[in-house]
Amino acid sequence: MKLILNKKSFLKNYWDKKHFFLPGGISKLDDNFIDLDNFDLPSTKALEKKVFIQDGGKYTNFTNVKKKLHINTPLSKLFYKTNHIHQLSFEIKNLFDFIPQYLIDDVMISLSNIKGSVGKHKDNYSVFLIQGKGIKNWKIYENKKVFSYTVKEGDILYVPPGIDHYGISQTEVCNTYSVGFRSPDSLNLKEIFNDYIFNQLDQTSTIFFQNKTLSKQKALISNDIKDFFINNLDYKPIILDEFIGIYLTNVDLDLFKTKVITFKKFKEQLKKLPLFLNQKTKALYFGVNFYINGIKINVEPSSIKEFKSFFNKQIIDASKIDNKSILLLFKLFKKEYIVFKRKFVI
C-alpha cells in the first residue's frame, strides 16, 4: 500500500485552503473492513458508533432509536477510532505522516448499503476521505459552486474545515475511511486551560503576601503587591513547559489496561524484541520536554536523542538505552502505553 501524492504541492495549494480529489491516491488498498457488529467486542469508547438512516428525503441519526429497520432501508454506520482495533485503518493513518502528528485525531469508517449517507454536513476539522470497497458519489459545496465526484477503491477526497460535503453510496457494500485532523478552537482551549490551572492550584502550597513597602499614600497600589500578583500568576512557563504537551497528547486512559510483569522479565524481553508505541498512544516532544498520553515524562539527558527518534518512528531498539531510561520504558510498558507487539482485532 502506498500514498501517491505530491506532498509539497498539496500542502502549498490545498491544505486548509480548498478541496482536492486524487483518483487512485492509494495503491493496493485492499480494503478488508467488515461490520463490527459481527464481532463480540468489549464495550469501550474506542468503539463508539452512530447510525444514520434515510427517512423520507432526509438522513437522520438513528443511533439511539429502539425500532426495527426494514432490510432495504438505506443506512450508514459510523465506527470511530478504528485505527485502535483495525490494522489497515492504522496503516492508512500512518500514510499521512507528512501532516504533524499532533493534529491527527483518528480514523472513522462509514459502512453503507446502497443509497446510504449521513447527509449534507460540514466538519470543523480537515479530513481525508479514502474510498474502500464500493462506489460513492460525492458533492462538495465550495465558493458557491457544486463539485461532483464518483469515487472508487483507493480514491482520495480531501475536504478542509467548514466546507459542506455530501456522499451517497452507489453499491450495496460501501466503506469510506475518514482520516480526521484536529483543529483546536479557542473557546474549548480556554475552558480546558482554566481547569488545568485550578488543578495546579490544588497541588501548590499557599504563599502569603508580605508587605515590605511603607508609604503615606494609603490608596496607592505599591510595587511589591503588584510583583506578588505577577509572580504568582505567571502562566507563560506553564503553557510552554506543560500545558501544550499535555493538551495535545490527551487521550482516554480507559483505553489502556495495566500490565503485570516484573522488571527482570521485561529486561529479558527487551533484549530480544523492539518496543512500539501502542496504536492508541499519542506521544510528542518539544525541546527536552516529552509527553505521552496526557502526562509529562522525565527523560534522561543521555537518552533524549533516542526518545525523540522513538516518538517520531514509533519504534525503539533499547540496546543503547541507559538503566534509568529502561526503568522509564518499563513504567510506560506497565501502563500499556508502549508494547512489544501491537494487537488488532481485524
Contacts in CASP RR format, 6 or more apart in sequence:
PFRMAT RR
TARGET T0000
AUTHOR 0000-0000-0000
METHOD contacts of the structure
MODEL  1
MKLILNKKSFLKNYWDKKHFFLPGGISKLDDNFIDLDNFDLPSTKALEKK
VFIQDGGKYTNFTNVKKKLHINTPLSKLFYKTNHIHQLSFEIKNLFDFIP
QYLIDDVMISLSNIKGSVGKHKDNYSVFLIQGKGIKNWKIYENKKVFSYT
VKEGDILYVPPGIDHYGISQTEVCNTYSVGFRSPDSLNLKEIFNDYIFNQ
LDQTSTIFFQNKTLSKQKALISNDIKDFFINNLDYKPIILDEFIGIYLTN
VDLDLFKTKVITFKKFKEQLKKLPLFLNQKTKALYFGVNFYINGIKINVE
PSSIKEFKSFFNKQIIDASKIDNKSILLLFKLFKKEYIVFKRKFVI
1 26 0 8 1.000
1 27 0 8 1.000
1 28 0 8 1.000
1 29 0 8 1.000
1 30 0 8 1.000
1 91 0 8 1.000
1 92 0 8 1.000
1 95 0 8 1.000
2 26 0 8 1.000
2 27 0 8 1.000
2 28 0 8 1.000
2 95 0 8 1.000
3 25 0 8 1.000
3 26 0 8 1.000
3 95 0 8 1.000
3 96 0 8 1.000
4 22 0 8 1.000
4 24 0 8 1.000
4 25 0 8 1.000
4 26 0 8 1.000
4 27 0 8 1.000
5 22 0 8 1.000
5 25 0 8 1.000
5 156 0 8 1.000
7 98 0 8 1.000
10 20 0 8 1.000
10 158 0 8 1.000
11 98 0 8 1.000
14 20 0 8 1.000
14 158 0 8 1.000
14 160 0 8 1.000
15 99 0 8 1.000
15 126 0 8 1.000
15 158 0 8 1.000
15 160 0 8 1.000
16 126 0 8 1.000
16 160 0 8 1.000
16 161 0 8 1.000
17 160 0 8 1.000
18 142 0 8 1.000
18 143 0 8 1.000
18 160 0 8 1.000
19 140 0 8 1.000
19 142 0 8 1.000
19 147 0 8 1.000
19 157 0 8 1.000
19 158 0 8 1.000
19 159 0 8 1.000
19 160 0 8 1.000
19 163 0 8 1.000
19 165 0 8 1.000
20 156 0 8 1.000
20 157 0 8 1.000
20 158 0 8 1.000
21 147 0 8 1.000
21 149 0 8 1.000
21 151 0 8 1.000
21 155 0 8 1.000
21 156 0 8 1.000
21 157 0 8 1.000
21 158 0 8 1.000
22 155 0 8 1.000
22 156 0 8 1.000
22 157 0 8 1.000
22 158 0 8 1.000
23 151 0 8 1.000
23 152 0 8 1.000
23 155 0 8 1.000
24 152 0 8 1.000
24 154 0 8 1.000
24 155 0 8 1.000
24 156 0 8 1.000
25 154 0 8 1.000
25 155 0 8 1.000
25 156 0 8 1.000
26 92 0 8 1.000
26 95 0 8 1.000
26 130 0 8 1.000
26 154 0 8 1.000
26 156 0 8 1.000
27 154 0 8 1.000
29 130 0 8 1.000
29 132 0 8 1.000
29 153 0 8 1.000
29 154 0 8 1.000
30 88 0 8 1.000
31 88 0 8 1.000
31 132 0 8 1.000
31 133 0 8 1.000
31 153 0 8 1.000
31 175 0 8 1.000
31 177 0 8 1.000
32 88 0 8 1.000
32 346 0 8 1.000
33 82 0 8 1.000
33 86 0 8 1.000
33 88 0 8 1.000
33 89 0 8 1.000
33 109 0 8 1.000
33 111 0 8 1.000
33 132 0 8 1.000
33 133 0 8 1.000
33 175 0 8 1.000
33 177 0 8 1.000
33 346 0 8 1.000
34 346 0 8 1.000
35 77 0 8 1.000
35 111 0 8 1.000
36 47 0 8 1.000
36 49 0 8 1.000
36 79 0 8 1.000
36 85 0 8 1.000
37 77 0 8 1.000
39 345 0 8 1.000
39 346 0 8 1.000
41 47 0 8 1.000
41 85 0 8 1.000
41 345 0 8 1.000
44 254 0 8 1.000
44 255 0 8 1.000
45 81 0 8 1.000
45 252 0 8 1.000
45 254 0 8 1.000
45 255 0 8 1.000
46 80 0 8 1.000
46 81 0 8 1.000
46 84 0 8 1.000
46 85 0 8 1.000
46 252 0 8 1.000
46 255 0 8 1.000
46 280 0 8 1.000
47 79 0 8 1.000
47 80 0 8 1.000
47 81 0 8 1.000
47 85 0 8 1.000
48 79 0 8 1.000
48 80 0 8 1.000
48 81 0 8 1.000
49 63 0 8 1.000
49 77 0 8 1.000
49 78 0 8 1.000
49 79 0 8 1.000
49 80 0 8 1.000
50 61 0 8 1.000
50 63 0 8 1.000
50 77 0 8 1.000
50 78 0 8 1.000
51 61 0 8 1.000
51 62 0 8 1.000
51 63 0 8 1.000
51 75 0 8 1.000
51 76 0 8 1.000
51 77 0 8 1.000
51 78 0 8 1.000
52 59 0 8 1.000
52 60 0 8 1.000
52 61 0 8 1.000
52 62 0 8 1.000
52 75 0 8 1.000
52 76 0 8 1.000
52 78 0 8 1.000
52 116 0 8 1.000
52 117 0 8 1.000
52 118 0 8 1.000
52 119 0 8 1.000
53 59 0 8 1.000
53 60 0 8 1.000
53 62 0 8 1.000
53 69 0 8 1.000
53 73 0 8 1.000
53 74 0 8 1.000
53 75 0 8 1.000
54 73 0 8 1.000
54 74 0 8 1.000
54 75 0 8 1.000
54 115 0 8 1.000
54 116 0 8 1.000
54 117 0 8 1.000
55 62 0 8 1.000
58 119 0 8 1.000
59 76 0 8 1.000
59 116 0 8 1.000
59 117 0 8 1.000
59 118 0 8 1.000
59 119 0 8 1.000
62 69 0 8 1.000
62 75 0 8 1.000
69 75 0 8 1.000
74 112 0 8 1.000
74 113 0 8 1.000
74 114 0 8 1.000
74 115 0 8 1.000
74 116 0 8 1.000
74 117 0 8 1.000
74 169 0 8 1.000
75 112 0 8 1.000
75 113 0 8 1.000
75 116 0 8 1.000
76 110 0 8 1.000
76 111 0 8 1.000
76 112 0 8 1.000
76 116 0 8 1.000
76 117 0 8 1.000
76 118 0 8 1.000
76 169 0 8 1.000
77 110 0 8 1.000
77 111 0 8 1.000
77 112 0 8 1.000
78 108 0 8 1.000
78 109 0 8 1.000
78 110 0 8 1.000
78 118 0 8 1.000
79 108 0 8 1.000
79 109 0 8 1.000
79 110 0 8 1.000
79 111 0 8 1.000
80 106 0 8 1.000
80 108 0 8 1.000
81 106 0 8 1.000
81 107 0 8 1.000
81 108 0 8 1.000
82 89 0 8 1.000
82 106 0 8 1.000
82 107 0 8 1.000
82 108 0 8 1.000
82 109 0 8 1.000
82 177 0 8 1.000
83 89 0 8 1.000
83 90 0 8 1.000
83 92 0 8 1.000
83 93 0 8 1.000
83 106 0 8 1.000
83 107 0 8 1.000
83 279 0 8 1.000
84 90 0 8 1.000
84 106 0 8 1.000
84 255 0 8 1.000
84 279 0 8 1.000
84 280 0 8 1.000
85 344 0 8 1.000
85 345 0 8 1.000
85 346 0 8 1.000
86 107 0 8 1.000
86 109 0 8 1.000
86 344 0 8 1.000
86 345 0 8 1.000
86 346 0 8 1.000
87 342 0 8 1.000
87 344 0 8 1.000
87 346 0 8 1.000
89 107 0 8 1.000
89 109 0 8 1.000
89 177 0 8 1.000
90 107 0 8 1.000
90 279 0 8 1.000
90 342 0 8 1.000
90 344 0 8 1.000
92 107 0 8 1.000
92 130 0 8 1.000
92 177 0 8 1.000
92 179 0 8 1.000
93 104 0 8 1.000
93 106 0 8 1.000
93 107 0 8 1.000
93 179 0 8 1.000
96 104 0 8 1.000
96 128 0 8 1.000
96 179 0 8 1.000
99 181 0 8 1.000
101 282 0 8 1.000
101 284 0 8 1.000
102 182 0 8 1.000
102 248 0 8 1.000
102 249 0 8 1.000
102 282 0 8 1.000
102 284 0 8 1.000
103 126 0 8 1.000
103 181 0 8 1.000
103 182 0 8 1.000
103 183 0 8 1.000
104 179 0 8 1.000
104 180 0 8 1.000
104 181 0 8 1.000
104 182 0 8 1.000
105 125 0 8 1.000
105 180 0 8 1.000
105 181 0 8 1.000
105 182 0 8 1.000
106 180 0 8 1.000
107 177 0 8 1.000
107 178 0 8 1.000
107 179 0 8 1.000
107 180 0 8 1.000
108 177 0 8 1.000
108 178 0 8 1.000
108 180 0 8 1.000
109 175 0 8 1.000
109 176 0 8 1.000
109 177 0 8 1.000
109 178 0 8 1.000
110 118 0 8 1.000
110 174 0 8 1.000
110 175 0 8 1.000
110 176 0 8 1.000
110 178 0 8 1.000
111 173 0 8 1.000
111 174 0 8 1.000
111 175 0 8 1.000
112 136 0 8 1.000
112 169 0 8 1.000
112 174 0 8 1.000
112 175 0 8 1.000
112 176 0 8 1.000
113 169 0 8 1.000
113 172 0 8 1.000
113 173 0 8 1.000
113 174 0 8 1.000
114 169 0 8 1.000
114 170 0 8 1.000
114 171 0 8 1.000
114 172 0 8 1.000
114 174 0 8 1.000
115 168 0 8 1.000
115 169 0 8 1.000
116 168 0 8 1.000
116 169 0 8 1.000
116 174 0 8 1.000
117 166 0 8 1.000
117 167 0 8 1.000
117 168 0 8 1.000
117 169 0 8 1.000
118 167 0 8 1.000
119 166 0 8 1.000
119 167 0 8 1.000
120 139 0 8 1.000
120 141 0 8 1.000
120 164 0 8 1.000
120 165 0 8 1.000
120 166 0 8 1.000
121 164 0 8 1.000
121 165 0 8 1.000
121 166 0 8 1.000
122 161 0 8 1.000
122 162 0 8 1.000
122 163 0 8 1.000
122 164 0 8 1.000
122 165 0 8 1.000
123 159 0 8 1.000
123 161 0 8 1.000
123 162 0 8 1.000
123 180 0 8 1.000
124 161 0 8 1.000
124 162 0 8 1.000
124 183 0 8 1.000
124 185 0 8 1.000
125 161 0 8 1.000
125 180 0 8 1.000
125 181 0 8 1.000
125 182 0 8 1.000
125 183 0 8 1.000
126 158 0 8 1.000
126 159 0 8 1.000
126 160 0 8 1.000
126 161 0 8 1.000
126 180 0 8 1.000
126 181 0 8 1.000
126 183 0 8 1.000
127 158 0 8 1.000
127 159 0 8 1.000
127 178 0 8 1.000
127 179 0 8 1.000
127 180 0 8 1.000
127 181 0 8 1.000
128 156 0 8 1.000
128 157 0 8 1.000
128 158 0 8 1.000
128 178 0 8 1.000
128 179 0 8 1.000
128 180 0 8 1.000
129 138 0 8 1.000
129 151 0 8 1.000
129 156 0 8 1.000
129 157 0 8 1.000
129 158 0 8 1.000
129 159 0 8 1.000
129 165 0 8 1.000
129 176 0 8 1.000
129 177 0 8 1.000
129 178 0 8 1.000
130 154 0 8 1.000
130 155 0 8 1.000
130 156 0 8 1.000
130 176 0 8 1.000
130 177 0 8 1.000
130 178 0 8 1.000
130 179 0 8 1.000
131 151 0 8 1.000
131 152 0 8 1.000
131 153 0 8 1.000
131 154 0 8 1.000
131 155 0 8 1.000
131 156 0 8 1.000
131 157 0 8 1.000
131 175 0 8 1.000
131 176 0 8 1.000
131 177 0 8 1.000
132 153 0 8 1.000
132 154 0 8 1.000
132 174 0 8 1.000
132 175 0 8 1.000
132 176 0 8 1.000
132 177 0 8 1.000
133 153 0 8 1.000
133 171 0 8 1.000
133 173 0 8 1.000
133 174 0 8 1.000
133 175 0 8 1.000
134 152 0 8 1.000
134 153 0 8 1.000
134 169 0 8 1.000
134 170 0 8 1.000
134 171 0 8 1.000
134 173 0 8 1.000
134 174 0 8 1.000
134 175 0 8 1.000
135 150 0 8 1.000
135 151 0 8 1.000
135 152 0 8 1.000
135 169 0 8 1.000
135 170 0 8 1.000
135 171 0 8 1.000
135 174 0 8 1.000
136 150 0 8 1.000
136 151 0 8 1.000
136 167 0 8 1.000
136 168 0 8 1.000
136 169 0 8 1.000
136 170 0 8 1.000
136 174 0 8 1.000
136 176 0 8 1.000
137 148 0 8 1.000
137 149 0 8 1.000
137 150 0 8 1.000
137 151 0 8 1.000
137 167 0 8 1.000
137 168 0 8 1.000
137 170 0 8 1.000
138 148 0 8 1.000
138 149 0 8 1.000
138 150 0 8 1.000
138 151 0 8 1.000
138 157 0 8 1.000
138 165 0 8 1.000
138 166 0 8 1.000
138 167 0 8 1.000
139 146 0 8 1.000
139 147 0 8 1.000
139 148 0 8 1.000
139 165 0 8 1.000
139 166 0 8 1.000
139 167 0 8 1.000
140 146 0 8 1.000
140 147 0 8 1.000
140 148 0 8 1.000
140 149 0 8 1.000
140 157 0 8 1.000
140 159 0 8 1.000
140 163 0 8 1.000
140 164 0 8 1.000
140 165 0 8 1.000
141 147 0 8 1.000
141 163 0 8 1.000
141 164 0 8 1.000
141 165 0 8 1.000
141 166 0 8 1.000
142 163 0 8 1.000
142 164 0 8 1.000
149 155 0 8 1.000
149 157 0 8 1.000
150 170 0 8 1.000
151 157 0 8 1.000
157 165 0 8 1.000
159 165 0 8 1.000
161 183 0 8 1.000
184 247 0 8 1.000
189 247 0 8 1.000
192 247 0 8 1.000
193 239 0 8 1.000
193 243 0 8 1.000
193 247 0 8 1.000
196 238 0 8 1.000
196 243 0 8 1.000
196 246 0 8 1.000
196 247 0 8 1.000
197 235 0 8 1.000
197 238 0 8 1.000
200 238 0 8 1.000
207 232 0 8 1.000
209 225 0 8 1.000
209 228 0 8 1.000
211 222 0 8 1.000
211 224 0 8 1.000
211 225 0 8 1.000
212 224 0 8 1.000
213 222 0 8 1.000
213 223 0 8 1.000
213 224 0 8 1.000
213 225 0 8 1.000
215 222 0 8 1.000
241 289 0 8 1.000
242 289 0 8 1.000
242 296 0 8 1.000
244 286 0 8 1.000
245 284 0 8 1.000
245 286 0 8 1.000
245 289 0 8 1.000
245 291 0 8 1.000
245 294 0 8 1.000
245 296 0 8 1.000
246 291 0 8 1.000
246 294 0 8 1.000
246 295 0 8 1.000
246 296 0 8 1.000
247 294 0 8 1.000
248 282 0 8 1.000
248 284 0 8 1.000
248 291 0 8 1.000
249 282 0 8 1.000
249 283 0 8 1.000
249 284 0 8 1.000
249 291 0 8 1.000
249 292 0 8 1.000
249 293 0 8 1.000
249 294 0 8 1.000
249 295 0 8 1.000
250 282 0 8 1.000
250 293 0 8 1.000
250 294 0 8 1.000
251 280 0 8 1.000
251 281 0 8 1.000
251 282 0 8 1.000
251 293 0 8 1.000
251 294 0 8 1.000
253 293 0 8 1.000
255 280 0 8 1.000
256 278 0 8 1.000
256 280 0 8 1.000
256 293 0 8 1.000
256 335 0 8 1.000
256 336 0 8 1.000
256 337 0 8 1.000
257 336 0 8 1.000
258 334 0 8 1.000
258 335 0 8 1.000
258 336 0 8 1.000
259 333 0 8 1.000
259 334 0 8 1.000
259 335 0 8 1.000
259 336 0 8 1.000
260 334 0 8 1.000
261 333 0 8 1.000
261 334 0 8 1.000
263 327 0 8 1.000
263 330 0 8 1.000
266 330 0 8 1.000
266 333 0 8 1.000
267 326 0 8 1.000
267 330 0 8 1.000
269 340 0 8 1.000
270 318 0 8 1.000
270 326 0 8 1.000
270 329 0 8 1.000
271 319 0 8 1.000
273 340 0 8 1.000
273 341 0 8 1.000
274 315 0 8 1.000
274 316 0 8 1.000
274 317 0 8 1.000
274 318 0 8 1.000
274 340 0 8 1.000
275 310 0 8 1.000
275 315 0 8 1.000
275 316 0 8 1.000
275 318 0 8 1.000
275 329 0 8 1.000
275 333 0 8 1.000
275 338 0 8 1.000
275 339 0 8 1.000
275 340 0 8 1.000
276 314 0 8 1.000
276 315 0 8 1.000
276 338 0 8 1.000
276 339 0 8 1.000
276 340 0 8 1.000
276 341 0 8 1.000
276 342 0 8 1.000
277 283 0 8 1.000
277 310 0 8 1.000
277 311 0 8 1.000
277 314 0 8 1.000
277 315 0 8 1.000
277 337 0 8 1.000
277 338 0 8 1.000
277 339 0 8 1.000
278 336 0 8 1.000
278 337 0 8 1.000
278 338 0 8 1.000
278 339 0 8 1.000
278 342 0 8 1.000
279 342 0 8 1.000
279 344 0 8 1.000
281 292 0 8 1.000
281 293 0 8 1.000
281 337 0 8 1.000
281 338 0 8 1.000
282 292 0 8 1.000
282 293 0 8 1.000
282 294 0 8 1.000
283 290 0 8 1.000
283 291 0 8 1.000
283 292 0 8 1.000
283 293 0 8 1.000
283 310 0 8 1.000
283 311 0 8 1.000
283 337 0 8 1.000
284 290 0 8 1.000
284 291 0 8 1.000
284 292 0 8 1.000
284 311 0 8 1.000
285 291 0 8 1.000
285 307 0 8 1.000
285 308 0 8 1.000
285 311 0 8 1.000
288 299 0 8 1.000
288 301 0 8 1.000
288 304 0 8 1.000
289 296 0 8 1.000
290 296 0 8 1.000
290 297 0 8 1.000
290 298 0 8 1.000
290 299 0 8 1.000
290 307 0 8 1.000
290 311 0 8 1.000
291 297 0 8 1.000
292 332 0 8 1.000
292 337 0 8 1.000
293 335 0 8 1.000
293 337 0 8 1.000
297 328 0 8 1.000
297 332 0 8 1.000
298 328 0 8 1.000
299 307 0 8 1.000
299 325 0 8 1.000
299 328 0 8 1.000
300 322 0 8 1.000
300 324 0 8 1.000
300 325 0 8 1.000
300 328 0 8 1.000
302 322 0 8 1.000
302 325 0 8 1.000
303 321 0 8 1.000
303 322 0 8 1.000
303 324 0 8 1.000
303 325 0 8 1.000
306 316 0 8 1.000
306 320 0 8 1.000
306 321 0 8 1.000
306 325 0 8 1.000
307 316 0 8 1.000
307 325 0 8 1.000
309 316 0 8 1.000
310 316 0 8 1.000
316 329 0 8 1.000
318 325 0 8 1.000
318 326 0 8 1.000
318 329 0 8 1.000
321 329 0 8 1.000
329 338 0 8 1.000
332 338 0 8 1.000
333 339 0 8 1.000
END
